[in-house]
Amino acid sequence: MHFASDNSGPVPQQILDALAAANRGYAMGYGADAEMAEVTARIREIFEAPEAAVYLVATGTAANVLALSTLAQPWQTVFCTRPAHINMDECNAPEFYTGGAKLTLVTEADKMTSEGLRAAIEGEETRGVHGPQRGPVSLTQVTEFGTVYSLTELQAVCAAAKEYGLPVHMDGARFTNALVSLGCTPAEMTWKAGVDAVSFGGTKNGCLGVEAVIFFDPRHAEEFEYRRKRGAHLFSKHRYLSAQMLAYLNDDLWLKNARAANAKAALLAEGLEAAGAHFTHPAQANMIFAALPRRRHQELFAAGAIYHLWDGLLQGPEHELVTARFVCDWSVPDEAIRAFLSLL
């Protein structure tokens, strides 16, 4: 009954096998391995972007901040939502890697709107050299509250950014969960909607530790390569990143894992709803935010359930509603979900 995070689950055997295979013999380092050439070709094919620049790093934070540092100047600001990972969970890494660019919060909500973005953009570049200049827009898909931007919403936000000549970055730590939820293509959810760069997540969807950074305009390639090296995120034994990503993409493992995770979350959400839980956000991918009486949480934790309380403590008035976050990864057994719902 482990619903704490999709970072907590195991790695599929296909990826472990690929790492074992990559461990045989010798390979060129720093991204010159043969597997990386295959990864680049495969990602270009999947995204329908034959000129895309593709790079691998080991963490989602590295993917986000290195991409943003390539798109932003130190005197600019990055537009994002308050709950965005780059604002709440990256320990000022965006500011550090961009050389001081600040973050401008467009909204308190999980999603920004085109109207809200325009208002935030208009609020900057109002003080000449004394204030921050307008910089990239960063969207999170799936959002930090488990919701998914529709293609129409993405297109509207990207169009607003383009009105001011601003590039758009997508934090896609759970990219594939959003993709299968929408039933669209990677191209439709990125460059066809107006996204310029994407952090294409692997770790939360089953990989040991690898993320891809994709620039649809290859002119960013050289600068990103310098920034990745300078930022200490260029692996010498790079083949172990490439092997993971290649196995992840082969035989549609990335899609199968995301479909499984979303289906398991839907089963859990259905049971929570039947038990009277109050959903604070729609459950649209593999992450659920739902409130239960504190007494229920106490009973569930006592029985061995593992998940995170979001807006309260385990101790307090028994009947007070406390919101929790439940996350399903590809590997959660259906039996564990049924056991949890039985206890509930």
ChimeraX attribute file (.defattr): number of C-alpha atoms within 10 A of each C-alpha:
attribute: neighborCount
match mode: 1-to-1
recipient: residues
	/A:1	21
	/A:2	20
	/A:3	23
	/A:4	20
	/A:5	18
	/A:6	23
	/A:7	17
	/A:8	15
	/A:9	21
	/A:10	15
	/A:11	19
	/A:12	18
	/A:13	11
	/A:14	16
	/A:15	21
	/A:16	16
	/A:17	14
	/A:18	18
	/A:19	19
	/A:20	12
	/A:21	12
	/A:22	19
	/A:23	13
	/A:24	8
	/A:25	6
	/A:26	10
	/A:27	16
	/A:28	12
	/A:29	14
	/A:30	14
	/A:31	21
	/A:32	14
	/A:33	19
	/A:34	14
	/A:35	22
	/A:36	23
	/A:37	14
	/A:38	15
	/A:39	24
	/A:40	23
	/A:41	16
	/A:42	17
	/A:43	22
	/A:44	19
	/A:45	13
	/A:46	14
	/A:47	19
	/A:48	17
	/A:49	18
	/A:50	14
	/A:51	14
	/A:52	23
	/A:53	21
	/A:54	21
	/A:55	22
	/A:56	26
	/A:57	22
	/A:58	20
	/A:59	18
	/A:60	26
	/A:61	21
	/A:62	24
	/A:63	27
	/A:64	29
	/A:65	25
	/A:66	26
	/A:67	28
	/A:68	30
	/A:69	24
	/A:70	22
	/A:71	23
	/A:72	26
	/A:73	18
	/A:74	17
	/A:75	17
	/A:76	23
	/A:77	26
	/A:78	31
	/A:79	26
	/A:80	27
	/A:81	26
	/A:82	20
	/A:83	19
	/A:84	23
	/A:85	20
	/A:86	26
	/A:87	18
	/A:88	12
	/A:89	11
	/A:90	16
	/A:91	12
	/A:92	15
	/A:93	18
	/A:94	25
	/A:95	21
	/A:96	14
	/A:97	23
	/A:98	24
	/A:99	15
	/A:100	18
	/A:101	23
	/A:102	21
	/A:103	23
	/A:104	22
	/A:105	20
	/A:106	23
	/A:107	17
	/A:108	12
	/A:109	15
	/A:110	22
	/A:111	27
	/A:112	23
	/A:113	18
	/A:114	19
	/A:115	13
	/A:116	16
	/A:117	22
	/A:118	16
	/A:119	12
	/A:120	17
	/A:121	24
	/A:122	12
	/A:123	12
	/A:124	17
	/A:125	15
	/A:126	12
	/A:127	10
	/A:128	9
	/A:129	9
	/A:130	9
	/A:131	13
	/A:132	20
	/A:133	21
	/A:134	24
	/A:135	28
	/A:136	24
	/A:137	30
	/A:138	25
	/A:139	27
	/A:140	28
	/A:141	28
	/A:142	27
	/A:143	26
	/A:144	20
	/A:145	22
	/A:146	23
	/A:147	23
	/A:148	25
	/A:149	22
	/A:150	16
	/A:151	15
	/A:152	11
	/A:153	16
	/A:154	24
	/A:155	21
	/A:156	17
	/A:157	25
	/A:158	27
	/A:159	18
	/A:160	20
	/A:161	23
	/A:162	15
	/A:163	9
	/A:164	13
	/A:165	12
	/A:166	21
	/A:167	20
	/A:168	27
	/A:169	28
	/A:170	25
	/A:171	28
	/A:172	26
	/A:173	29
	/A:174	26
	/A:175	26
	/A:176	26
	/A:177	32
	/A:178	28
	/A:179	23
	/A:180	17
	/A:181	19
	/A:182	16
	/A:183	10
	/A:184	13
	/A:185	14
	/A:186	19
	/A:187	17
	/A:188	17
	/A:189	25
	/A:190	22
	/A:191	21
	/A:192	16
	/A:193	18
	/A:194	22
	/A:195	27
	/A:196	21
	/A:197	28
	/A:198	29
	/A:199	32
	/A:200	23
	/A:201	26
	/A:202	26
	/A:203	24
	/A:204	26
	/A:205	30
	/A:206	27
	/A:207	24
	/A:208	22
	/A:209	19
	/A:210	24
	/A:211	29
	/A:212	28
	/A:213	26
	/A:214	28
	/A:215	25
	/A:216	23
	/A:217	14
	/A:218	12
	/A:219	12
	/A:220	17
	/A:221	18
	/A:222	11
	/A:223	14
	/A:224	21
	/A:225	16
	/A:226	12
	/A:227	20
	/A:228	23
	/A:229	12
	/A:230	11
	/A:231	13
	/A:232	9
	/A:233	17
	/A:234	20
	/A:235	17
	/A:236	12
	/A:237	16
	/A:238	21
	/A:239	24
	/A:240	24
	/A:241	24
	/A:242	29
	/A:243	26
	/A:244	28
	/A:245	31
	/A:246	21
	/A:247	23
	/A:248	26
	/A:249	16
	/A:250	14
	/A:251	11
	/A:252	10
	/A:253	18
	/A:254	22
	/A:255	18
	/A:256	16
	/A:257	21
	/A:258	27
	/A:259	22
	/A:260	19
	/A:261	23
	/A:262	25
	/A:263	19
	/A:264	23
	/A:265	26
	/A:266	19
	/A:267	14
	/A:268	26
	/A:269	25
	/A:270	14
	/A:271	18
	/A:272	20
	/A:273	12
	/A:274	10
	/A:275	13
	/A:276	13
	/A:277	18
	/A:278	16
	/A:279	17
	/A:280	13
	/A:281	14
	/A:282	15
	/A:283	21
	/A:284	22
	/A:285	30
	/A:286	30
	/A:287	32
	/A:288	27
	/A:289	23
	/A:290	24
	/A:291	23
	/A:292	20
	/A:293	17
	/A:294	22
	/A:295	18
	/A:296	18
	/A:297	24
	/A:298	14
	/A:299	13
	/A:300	18
	/A:301	14
	/A:302	10
	/A:303	12
	/A:304	11
	/A:305	19
	/A:306	15
	/A:307	18
	/A:308	16
	/A:309	19
	/A:310	14
	/A:311	11
	/A:312	14
	/A:313	12
	/A:314	14
	/A:315	10
	/A:316	10
	/A:317	11
	/A:318	14
	/A:319	11
	/A:320	13
	/A:321	19
	/A:322	21
	/A:323	24
	/A:324	21
	/A:325	19
	/A:326	24
	/A:327	26
	/A:328	30
	/A:329	30
	/A:330	25
	/A:331	17
	/A:332	20
	/A:333	14
	/A:334	14
	/A:335	10
	/A:336	15
	/A:337	21
	/A:338	15
	/A:339	13
	/A:340	19
	/A:341	19
	/A:342	10
	/A:343	12
	/A:344	15
